[in-house]
Amino acid sequence: MINNIIQQIAIMAPPFLLAITFHEFCHGYVAWRLGDPTAKNAGRLTMNPLKHLDPLGVLAFIIMRIGWAKPVPVNATYFRNPVKDMMWVAVAGPVANLALALGSAVAMKLLVMTEPFVPNIVLIPLYNMVAVSIWFNLVLCIFNLLPIPPLDGSRILAHFLPLRSAMLFYRLEPFGFIILLLLFYLGIIPKLIMPLTSFAHNLITG
């Protein structure tokens, strides 16, 4: 049993680290391109996963096989249009995960093509790793698009709200984690994201 757990973590850890690292890097990169040097000055504009790991998120990954990274710091006062530019920063994270999912789907098809030439002891772990990468990145993409502060979807929604409504909406952010826990406990979030994830997974893997 312990060996199985170790094998599972060994298969899942690389896609997990790549997914959360690229997600946060893209947030920071887009913010930097829009004039905010906060992430760069904090050393977060990097693909080094150690700079992005959150201890609680890593613990959750080990126990529940799902986790998260430290959010990249963003200072909207550097932006010319704070609400619009925050939307682009928010979009960058889910788009990064969608790109990784699509890239992983291509890698899966290439692995299938190399099956006659690659020993199973190499092929099967790589195939499983790529399969995990597709699923995990799709989950991360769709989950972050939920319009619940502080998820990326809330920043995207705020762009389309009148300014007064957007400011009131942002006031929910301190309670966002509690709202998410409650929605998870009630089973609402899995019911929302799992069908969408399955549909997207079938779509890109054929």
N, C-alpha and C positions, 0 to 999 in steps of 0.2 A: 504493500500500500504506500509506504514512504517512497519507494522507488518510482511508483506511478505519479505521485505528487511532484517529485523532483523533475521527472520527464515532462510533465505538463507545464511546469514553470519554465523549464529550459526552452520549450517550444514557444510559449506565449510571451516570454520576456522581451525578446528582440522586437517583435511587431508592436508590443505595448510601448516600449521605450521610443521607438521610431515615431509612432503615431502621436504621442503626447508632446514629444520634442519638436516635431515638425509643425504641429498645431500652434504651439506657443511661439516658435521662431517666426512663423508667418505673421502672427499678430504683431510681434515686435518689429519685424521688417517693414510691414505696411505703415505702422505708426511712424517709424523712422523716416520713411520716404515722404510722409505727409508733414514732416517737420518736428516730430517729437523724439528727442534723443534719450528719453528716460530709460527705455529698455537697453539701449546700447551702453549707456553709462553704468547701468547696473550689471553689465556683463551677461545679459540674457539674449543678446543677438548672436546666438551660437547654436550649433547642432550638437553640442556636448550635453548629453542627457543629465549629467550630474548637476548642471546649472539650473535644471528645471524641475528636479524631483521634489515632491512634497512627501515628507515622512509618513503622514497619515494616508496619502494616496497610495504609496508603496505598500503599506501594511494592508490596505483594503485589497490591493491586487493579489497579495500573497494568500489572503484568507478567502476572498470572494471572486478572484480572477477578474476584477474590474477595478480601475483606479483612475487617478488624475494627477496633473502636474500643478505646480505653483502658477497662478495667473501672472502673465507678464505685466509689469507696471506700465500704465499709460497715463499721460497727463494731457487732457484734452485742451488745456489752455494754450498749448503750442499750436493747435490747429487753427486754420483760417475759418473753417466752418465746423465747429465742434460736433454738432449732431450728425451732420453728413459724414464727416471724416471718421467719427467713431463707428458709424455703420460699416464703412469700408474695412476698418480694423477688425470689426466683429466678423464680417463675411470671410475674411482671410483664413480663419481657423477651420470652419467647416469645409471650405473649398480645398484646403490643404489635405484634409482627411479623405475627401472624395477623390482627389488626385492620387493619393496613396492606394486607395481601394482599387481604382482603375488600373494603376500600375501593377498592383499585385495580381489582378485578374489576368493581365497580359503575361506576367511571370508564370502563373499557373498553367496557362496554355502552352507556354514554351517548355515547361517541365514535363507536361504530358507528351510533347513531341520528342523529348530526349529520353523517354522511358526505356527504349530498347538499348540505349548506350550507357546508362547510368545505373550502378548497382543500387538495389533497394535500400541498403543501409544508409545511403546518402540521399536517395530520391525521396523516400517516405518522410523523413524529418523536414526536408525542405518544402515538400508539398504541404504538409500539415502547418508549417510556419506561415506559408503564403496564404493558406485557407483561413487561418486565424487573423492574418493581417487584413484580408478583405472584410471579414465580419466585424472585427473590432473597429476598423476605420469607419465603416458604415454606421455602426452604433454611435460612435463618437460624433460623427457628422450630424446625424439626425437628432440625437439627444441635445446637442448644443444649439440646434435651430429652434428648440422650444422657446416660446416667448415668455420665459420666466427669469426675472433678475436673479443672479448675475450672468445667466447664460447668454451666449452670443445672440440668440434669437431676440432677446429683449432689446439689445442695442439696435438691431435691424428694425424691429417694430417701432421703436422710439423715433426713428427717422421719419416715419410716415404719420406720426401723430402731431397734432397741433402742439406748439411749444409748451403751453400751460399743461396740457394733458401729459406730455412727455416728462415734464418735471415732477408731476404727481406720480407717474408710473415709476420713476427712478426712486421714489421714496419707499418702494417695496423692497429695494435691494437688501437692506439689513435683515429682512425676514425671509429672503430668498431660499437660504439653506433649509430653514424649517419647513417652508412650503414644499420644497423638493422632497424632503424626508417624508412628509405627510402623504404626498402623491405617490411616492414609492411604496409606502406602507399600505395604502389603499389599493395598490396594484394598477393605478391609472396610467402611470408613465410606461410600464412595460406593455400595457394594452395599446398605447399610442405608438410606441417606437418599434416594437417587434414586428407587426405586420408590414410597416414601411420598410424596415430593414430586410425582411425576407423578400419583399417585392424587388427592392433595389439589388439584392444579392442575386436573385434569379435572373434579373435583367442583364447584369454585367458579366455573369458567368455563363449564361446560356444554359 
